[in-house]
Amino acid sequence: MLGFICALGIEVEGIVKLMENKEETTIAKITYHKGEIYGKEVVCCECGIGKVNAAMSTQIMIDVYHPDVIINSGIAGSLSGDIRIGDIVISDDCVQHDMDATEMGDPLGQVQFNDEKRTYFPADKATADKLYAACQTIDGISVFRGRIASGDIFISAHDRRSRVADTFNALACEMEGAAVGTVCFRNGVPFAILRSISDDFNNNEFMDFMQFREIAAKRSIKVIEEYIKTA
């Protein structure tokens, strides 16, 4: 089974429209849509914005549906002047840029659980490769591979984006992916993050995000459809 976790309803609606034999189940106020797309079993949900929502939705999906892989799909802000609105970024790994225990001597972004400390959570290479290949089938898409940074902050100021980019060598910032990645890592579930850029690195305002998020979300859905065909 393929699992898809999205922050916004517009993203989930596009996936659900592709489904046959649909079922809906609501758990902890999260609605999971299960069905078939091109003969593949698929489950998706709208997790809501932020890392807690994303982590909660991911753990429930793993416990109830046991997906073979989870893809966090959605939109993001660019952290590079080379990455423009409508471009795609696919994760090699991810980091929680707002995880800050530096007062205790830990590096910025480092997460500790039990005796393990980790800053970067690796995406599944095979899944990322398939997503990259799916992008190549769609005309007019520029696709990038690299690190995605997540935090419970909507970052629009150029200097703050530059700080995240320089600190973590990241290509895009958003608010859920690294939480999905952390939960998947701890459960041993392969994951990847697919993000369509909705707001520019150099000239960004909240209204840019609102204006372009629908365009960016539709682009992500097209990539997901092509990915499912060959998954």
C-alpha positions as CSV (number, residue, x, y, z in Angstrom):
1,M,0.0,0.0,0.0
2,L,1.1,3.5,-0.8
3,G,0.6,6.2,1.8
4,F,0.3,10.0,1.1
5,I,0.2,12.6,3.8
6,C,-0.6,16.2,2.8
7,A,-1.0,19.4,4.8
8,L,-3.8,21.0,2.8
9,G,-7.2,19.8,1.6
10,I,-6.6,20.8,-2.0
11,E,-3.8,18.3,-2.2
12,V,-5.8,15.4,-0.8
13,E,-8.8,16.2,-3.0
14,G,-6.7,15.8,-6.1
15,I,-5.6,12.3,-5.0
16,V,-9.1,11.2,-3.9
17,K,-10.4,12.2,-7.3
18,L,-8.2,9.6,-8.9
19,M,-9.4,6.8,-6.5
20,E,-11.7,3.9,-7.2
21,N,-13.4,1.7,-4.5
22,K,-13.1,4.5,-2.0
23,E,-13.4,4.1,1.8
24,E,-13.2,6.8,4.5
25,T,-12.3,6.4,8.1
26,T,-11.9,9.2,10.7
27,I,-9.5,8.8,13.6
28,A,-8.6,11.6,16.0
29,K,-10.5,14.0,13.7
30,I,-8.2,13.0,10.8
31,T,-10.0,11.5,7.8
32,Y,-8.2,8.7,5.9
33,H,-9.2,8.0,2.3
34,K,-8.4,4.5,1.1
35,G,-8.9,3.3,-2.4
36,E,-7.2,2.1,-5.6
37,I,-5.4,4.2,-8.2
38,Y,-4.2,2.4,-11.4
39,G,-4.7,-0.9,-9.5
40,K,-2.5,0.1,-6.6
41,E,-3.8,0.3,-3.0
42,V,-3.5,3.9,-1.7
43,V,-4.3,5.7,1.5
44,C,-4.1,9.5,2.0
45,C,-5.0,12.1,4.5
46,E,-5.0,15.8,5.2
47,C,-2.8,16.1,8.3
48,G,-3.1,19.8,8.9
49,I,-0.3,22.3,9.2
50,G,2.6,21.8,11.5
51,K,4.8,19.1,12.8
52,V,2.6,17.8,15.6
53,N,-0.3,17.3,13.2
54,A,2.0,15.6,10.7
55,A,3.6,13.3,13.2
56,M,0.2,12.3,14.7
57,S,-1.3,11.6,11.2
58,T,1.8,9.5,10.2
59,Q,1.8,7.3,13.3
60,I,-1.9,6.6,12.9
61,M,-1.5,5.8,9.2
62,I,1.3,3.3,10.0
63,D,-0.5,1.6,12.9
64,V,-3.9,1.3,11.0
65,Y,-2.9,0.9,7.3
66,H,0.6,-0.5,7.4
67,P,1.8,1.3,4.2
68,D,4.9,0.0,2.4
69,V,6.0,3.6,1.9
70,I,4.8,7.0,2.8
71,I,5.2,10.2,0.7
72,N,4.6,13.6,2.2
73,S,3.4,15.7,-0.6
74,G,2.6,19.4,-0.7
75,I,4.0,22.9,-1.2
76,A,7.1,24.7,0.1
77,G,9.1,27.9,0.1
78,S,12.3,28.0,-1.9
79,L,15.6,28.4,-0.1
80,S,17.6,29.0,-3.3
81,G,17.6,31.6,-6.0
82,D,17.8,28.9,-8.6
83,I,14.5,27.2,-7.5
84,R,11.4,29.0,-8.7
85,I,7.7,28.9,-8.2
86,G,6.3,25.7,-9.7
87,D,9.6,23.8,-9.5
88,I,9.7,20.5,-7.6
89,V,12.1,19.6,-4.8
90,I,12.4,15.9,-3.8
91,S,14.1,15.0,-0.5
92,D,17.4,13.2,-0.1
93,D,16.9,13.8,3.6
94,C,15.2,16.2,6.0
95,V,15.8,18.2,9.1
96,Q,13.8,20.0,11.8
97,H,15.3,23.5,11.5
98,D,13.5,24.8,14.6
99,M,14.7,22.0,17.0
100,D,16.9,23.9,19.3
101,A,18.7,22.4,22.3
102,T,21.9,24.3,21.7
103,E,21.9,25.5,25.3
104,M,22.6,21.9,26.2
105,G,25.4,21.7,23.7
106,D,23.5,19.9,21.0
107,P,23.8,21.1,17.4
108,L,20.8,23.0,16.0
109,G,18.3,20.6,14.5
110,Q,19.5,17.5,16.4
111,V,16.7,15.2,17.7
112,Q,17.3,12.9,20.7
113,F,15.3,9.8,21.5
114,N,16.5,7.2,24.0
115,D,20.3,7.1,23.5
116,E,20.3,8.0,19.8
117,K,20.9,11.5,18.5
118,R,20.2,12.4,14.9
119,T,19.9,15.6,12.9
120,Y,19.2,14.4,9.4
121,F,16.7,11.8,8.5
122,P,17.4,10.0,5.2
123,A,14.6,9.5,2.6
124,D,14.3,6.2,0.9
125,K,16.4,6.5,-2.2
126,A,14.4,4.1,-4.4
127,T,11.2,6.1,-3.7
128,A,12.9,9.4,-4.3
129,D,14.4,8.1,-7.6
130,K,10.9,7.0,-8.7
131,L,9.5,10.5,-7.9
132,Y,12.3,12.1,-9.8
133,A,11.6,9.9,-12.8
134,A,7.9,10.8,-12.6
135,C,8.8,14.4,-12.8
136,Q,10.7,13.8,-16.0
137,T,7.5,12.7,-17.7
138,I,5.8,16.0,-17.2
139,D,6.7,18.9,-19.6
140,G,7.8,22.2,-18.1
141,I,8.9,20.9,-14.6
142,S,12.3,21.6,-13.2
143,V,13.1,19.2,-10.4
144,F,15.8,19.4,-7.7
145,R,17.1,16.8,-5.2
146,G,18.4,17.7,-1.8
147,R,17.6,18.5,1.8
148,I,14.2,19.8,3.0
149,A,13.9,21.8,6.2
150,S,10.8,21.7,8.4
151,G,9.6,23.9,11.3
152,D,6.6,25.2,13.0
153,I,7.2,28.7,11.5
154,F,5.9,30.2,8.2
155,I,9.1,31.9,7.0
156,S,8.7,34.7,4.5
157,A,11.6,37.1,5.4
158,H,14.5,36.6,3.1
159,D,17.2,36.8,5.8
160,R,15.5,34.1,7.8
161,R,15.3,31.8,4.8
162,S,18.9,32.5,4.1
163,R,19.8,31.5,7.6
164,V,18.0,28.1,7.3
165,A,19.6,27.6,3.8
166,D,23.1,28.4,5.1
167,T,22.8,26.5,8.4
168,F,21.5,23.2,6.9
169,N,22.3,23.4,3.2
170,A,18.6,23.0,2.5
171,L,16.7,23.7,-0.7
172,A,13.2,24.2,0.6
173,C,11.4,24.9,3.8
174,E,7.9,23.9,5.0
175,M,6.1,22.8,8.1
176,E,5.6,19.0,8.1
177,G,8.0,16.9,6.1
178,A,10.7,16.2,8.7
179,A,8.0,15.2,11.3
180,V,6.7,12.6,8.8
181,G,10.3,11.6,8.2
182,T,11.1,11.2,11.9
183,V,8.1,9.1,12.6
184,C,8.7,6.9,9.5
185,F,12.4,6.5,10.5
186,R,11.5,5.3,14.0
187,N,9.0,2.8,12.6
188,G,11.2,1.5,9.9
189,V,8.9,2.7,7.1
190,P,10.5,4.1,3.9
191,F,9.5,7.7,3.1
192,A,10.2,10.6,0.8
193,I,9.1,14.2,0.6
194,L,7.7,15.8,-2.6
195,R,7.3,19.5,-2.5
196,S,6.2,21.9,-5.2
197,I,7.4,25.5,-4.7
198,S,4.7,28.0,-4.0
199,D,6.7,31.0,-2.9
200,D,10.0,32.4,-4.2
201,F,13.2,32.8,-2.3
202,N,14.0,36.4,-3.3
203,N,10.6,38.0,-3.5
204,N,8.3,36.4,-1.0
205,E,5.2,37.6,0.7
206,F,2.3,35.6,2.3
207,M,0.0,36.7,-0.5
208,D,2.4,35.0,-3.0
209,F,1.9,31.8,-1.1
210,M,-1.9,32.2,-1.2
211,Q,-1.9,33.0,-4.9
212,F,0.4,30.2,-6.1
213,R,-0.4,27.4,-3.7
214,E,-3.2,26.0,-5.9
215,I,-1.0,25.9,-8.9
216,A,1.8,24.3,-6.9
217,A,-0.5,21.7,-5.4
218,K,-1.9,20.7,-8.8
219,R,1.7,20.2,-10.0
220,S,2.4,17.9,-7.0
221,I,-0.7,15.8,-7.8
222,K,0.4,15.3,-11.4
223,V,3.7,14.0,-10.2
224,I,2.0,11.7,-7.7
225,E,-0.3,10.3,-10.5
226,E,2.7,9.5,-12.6
227,Y,4.5,7.9,-9.7
228,I,1.6,5.7,-8.8
229,K,1.5,4.4,-12.4
230,T,5.0,2.9,-12.1
231,A,5.2,2.2,-8.3
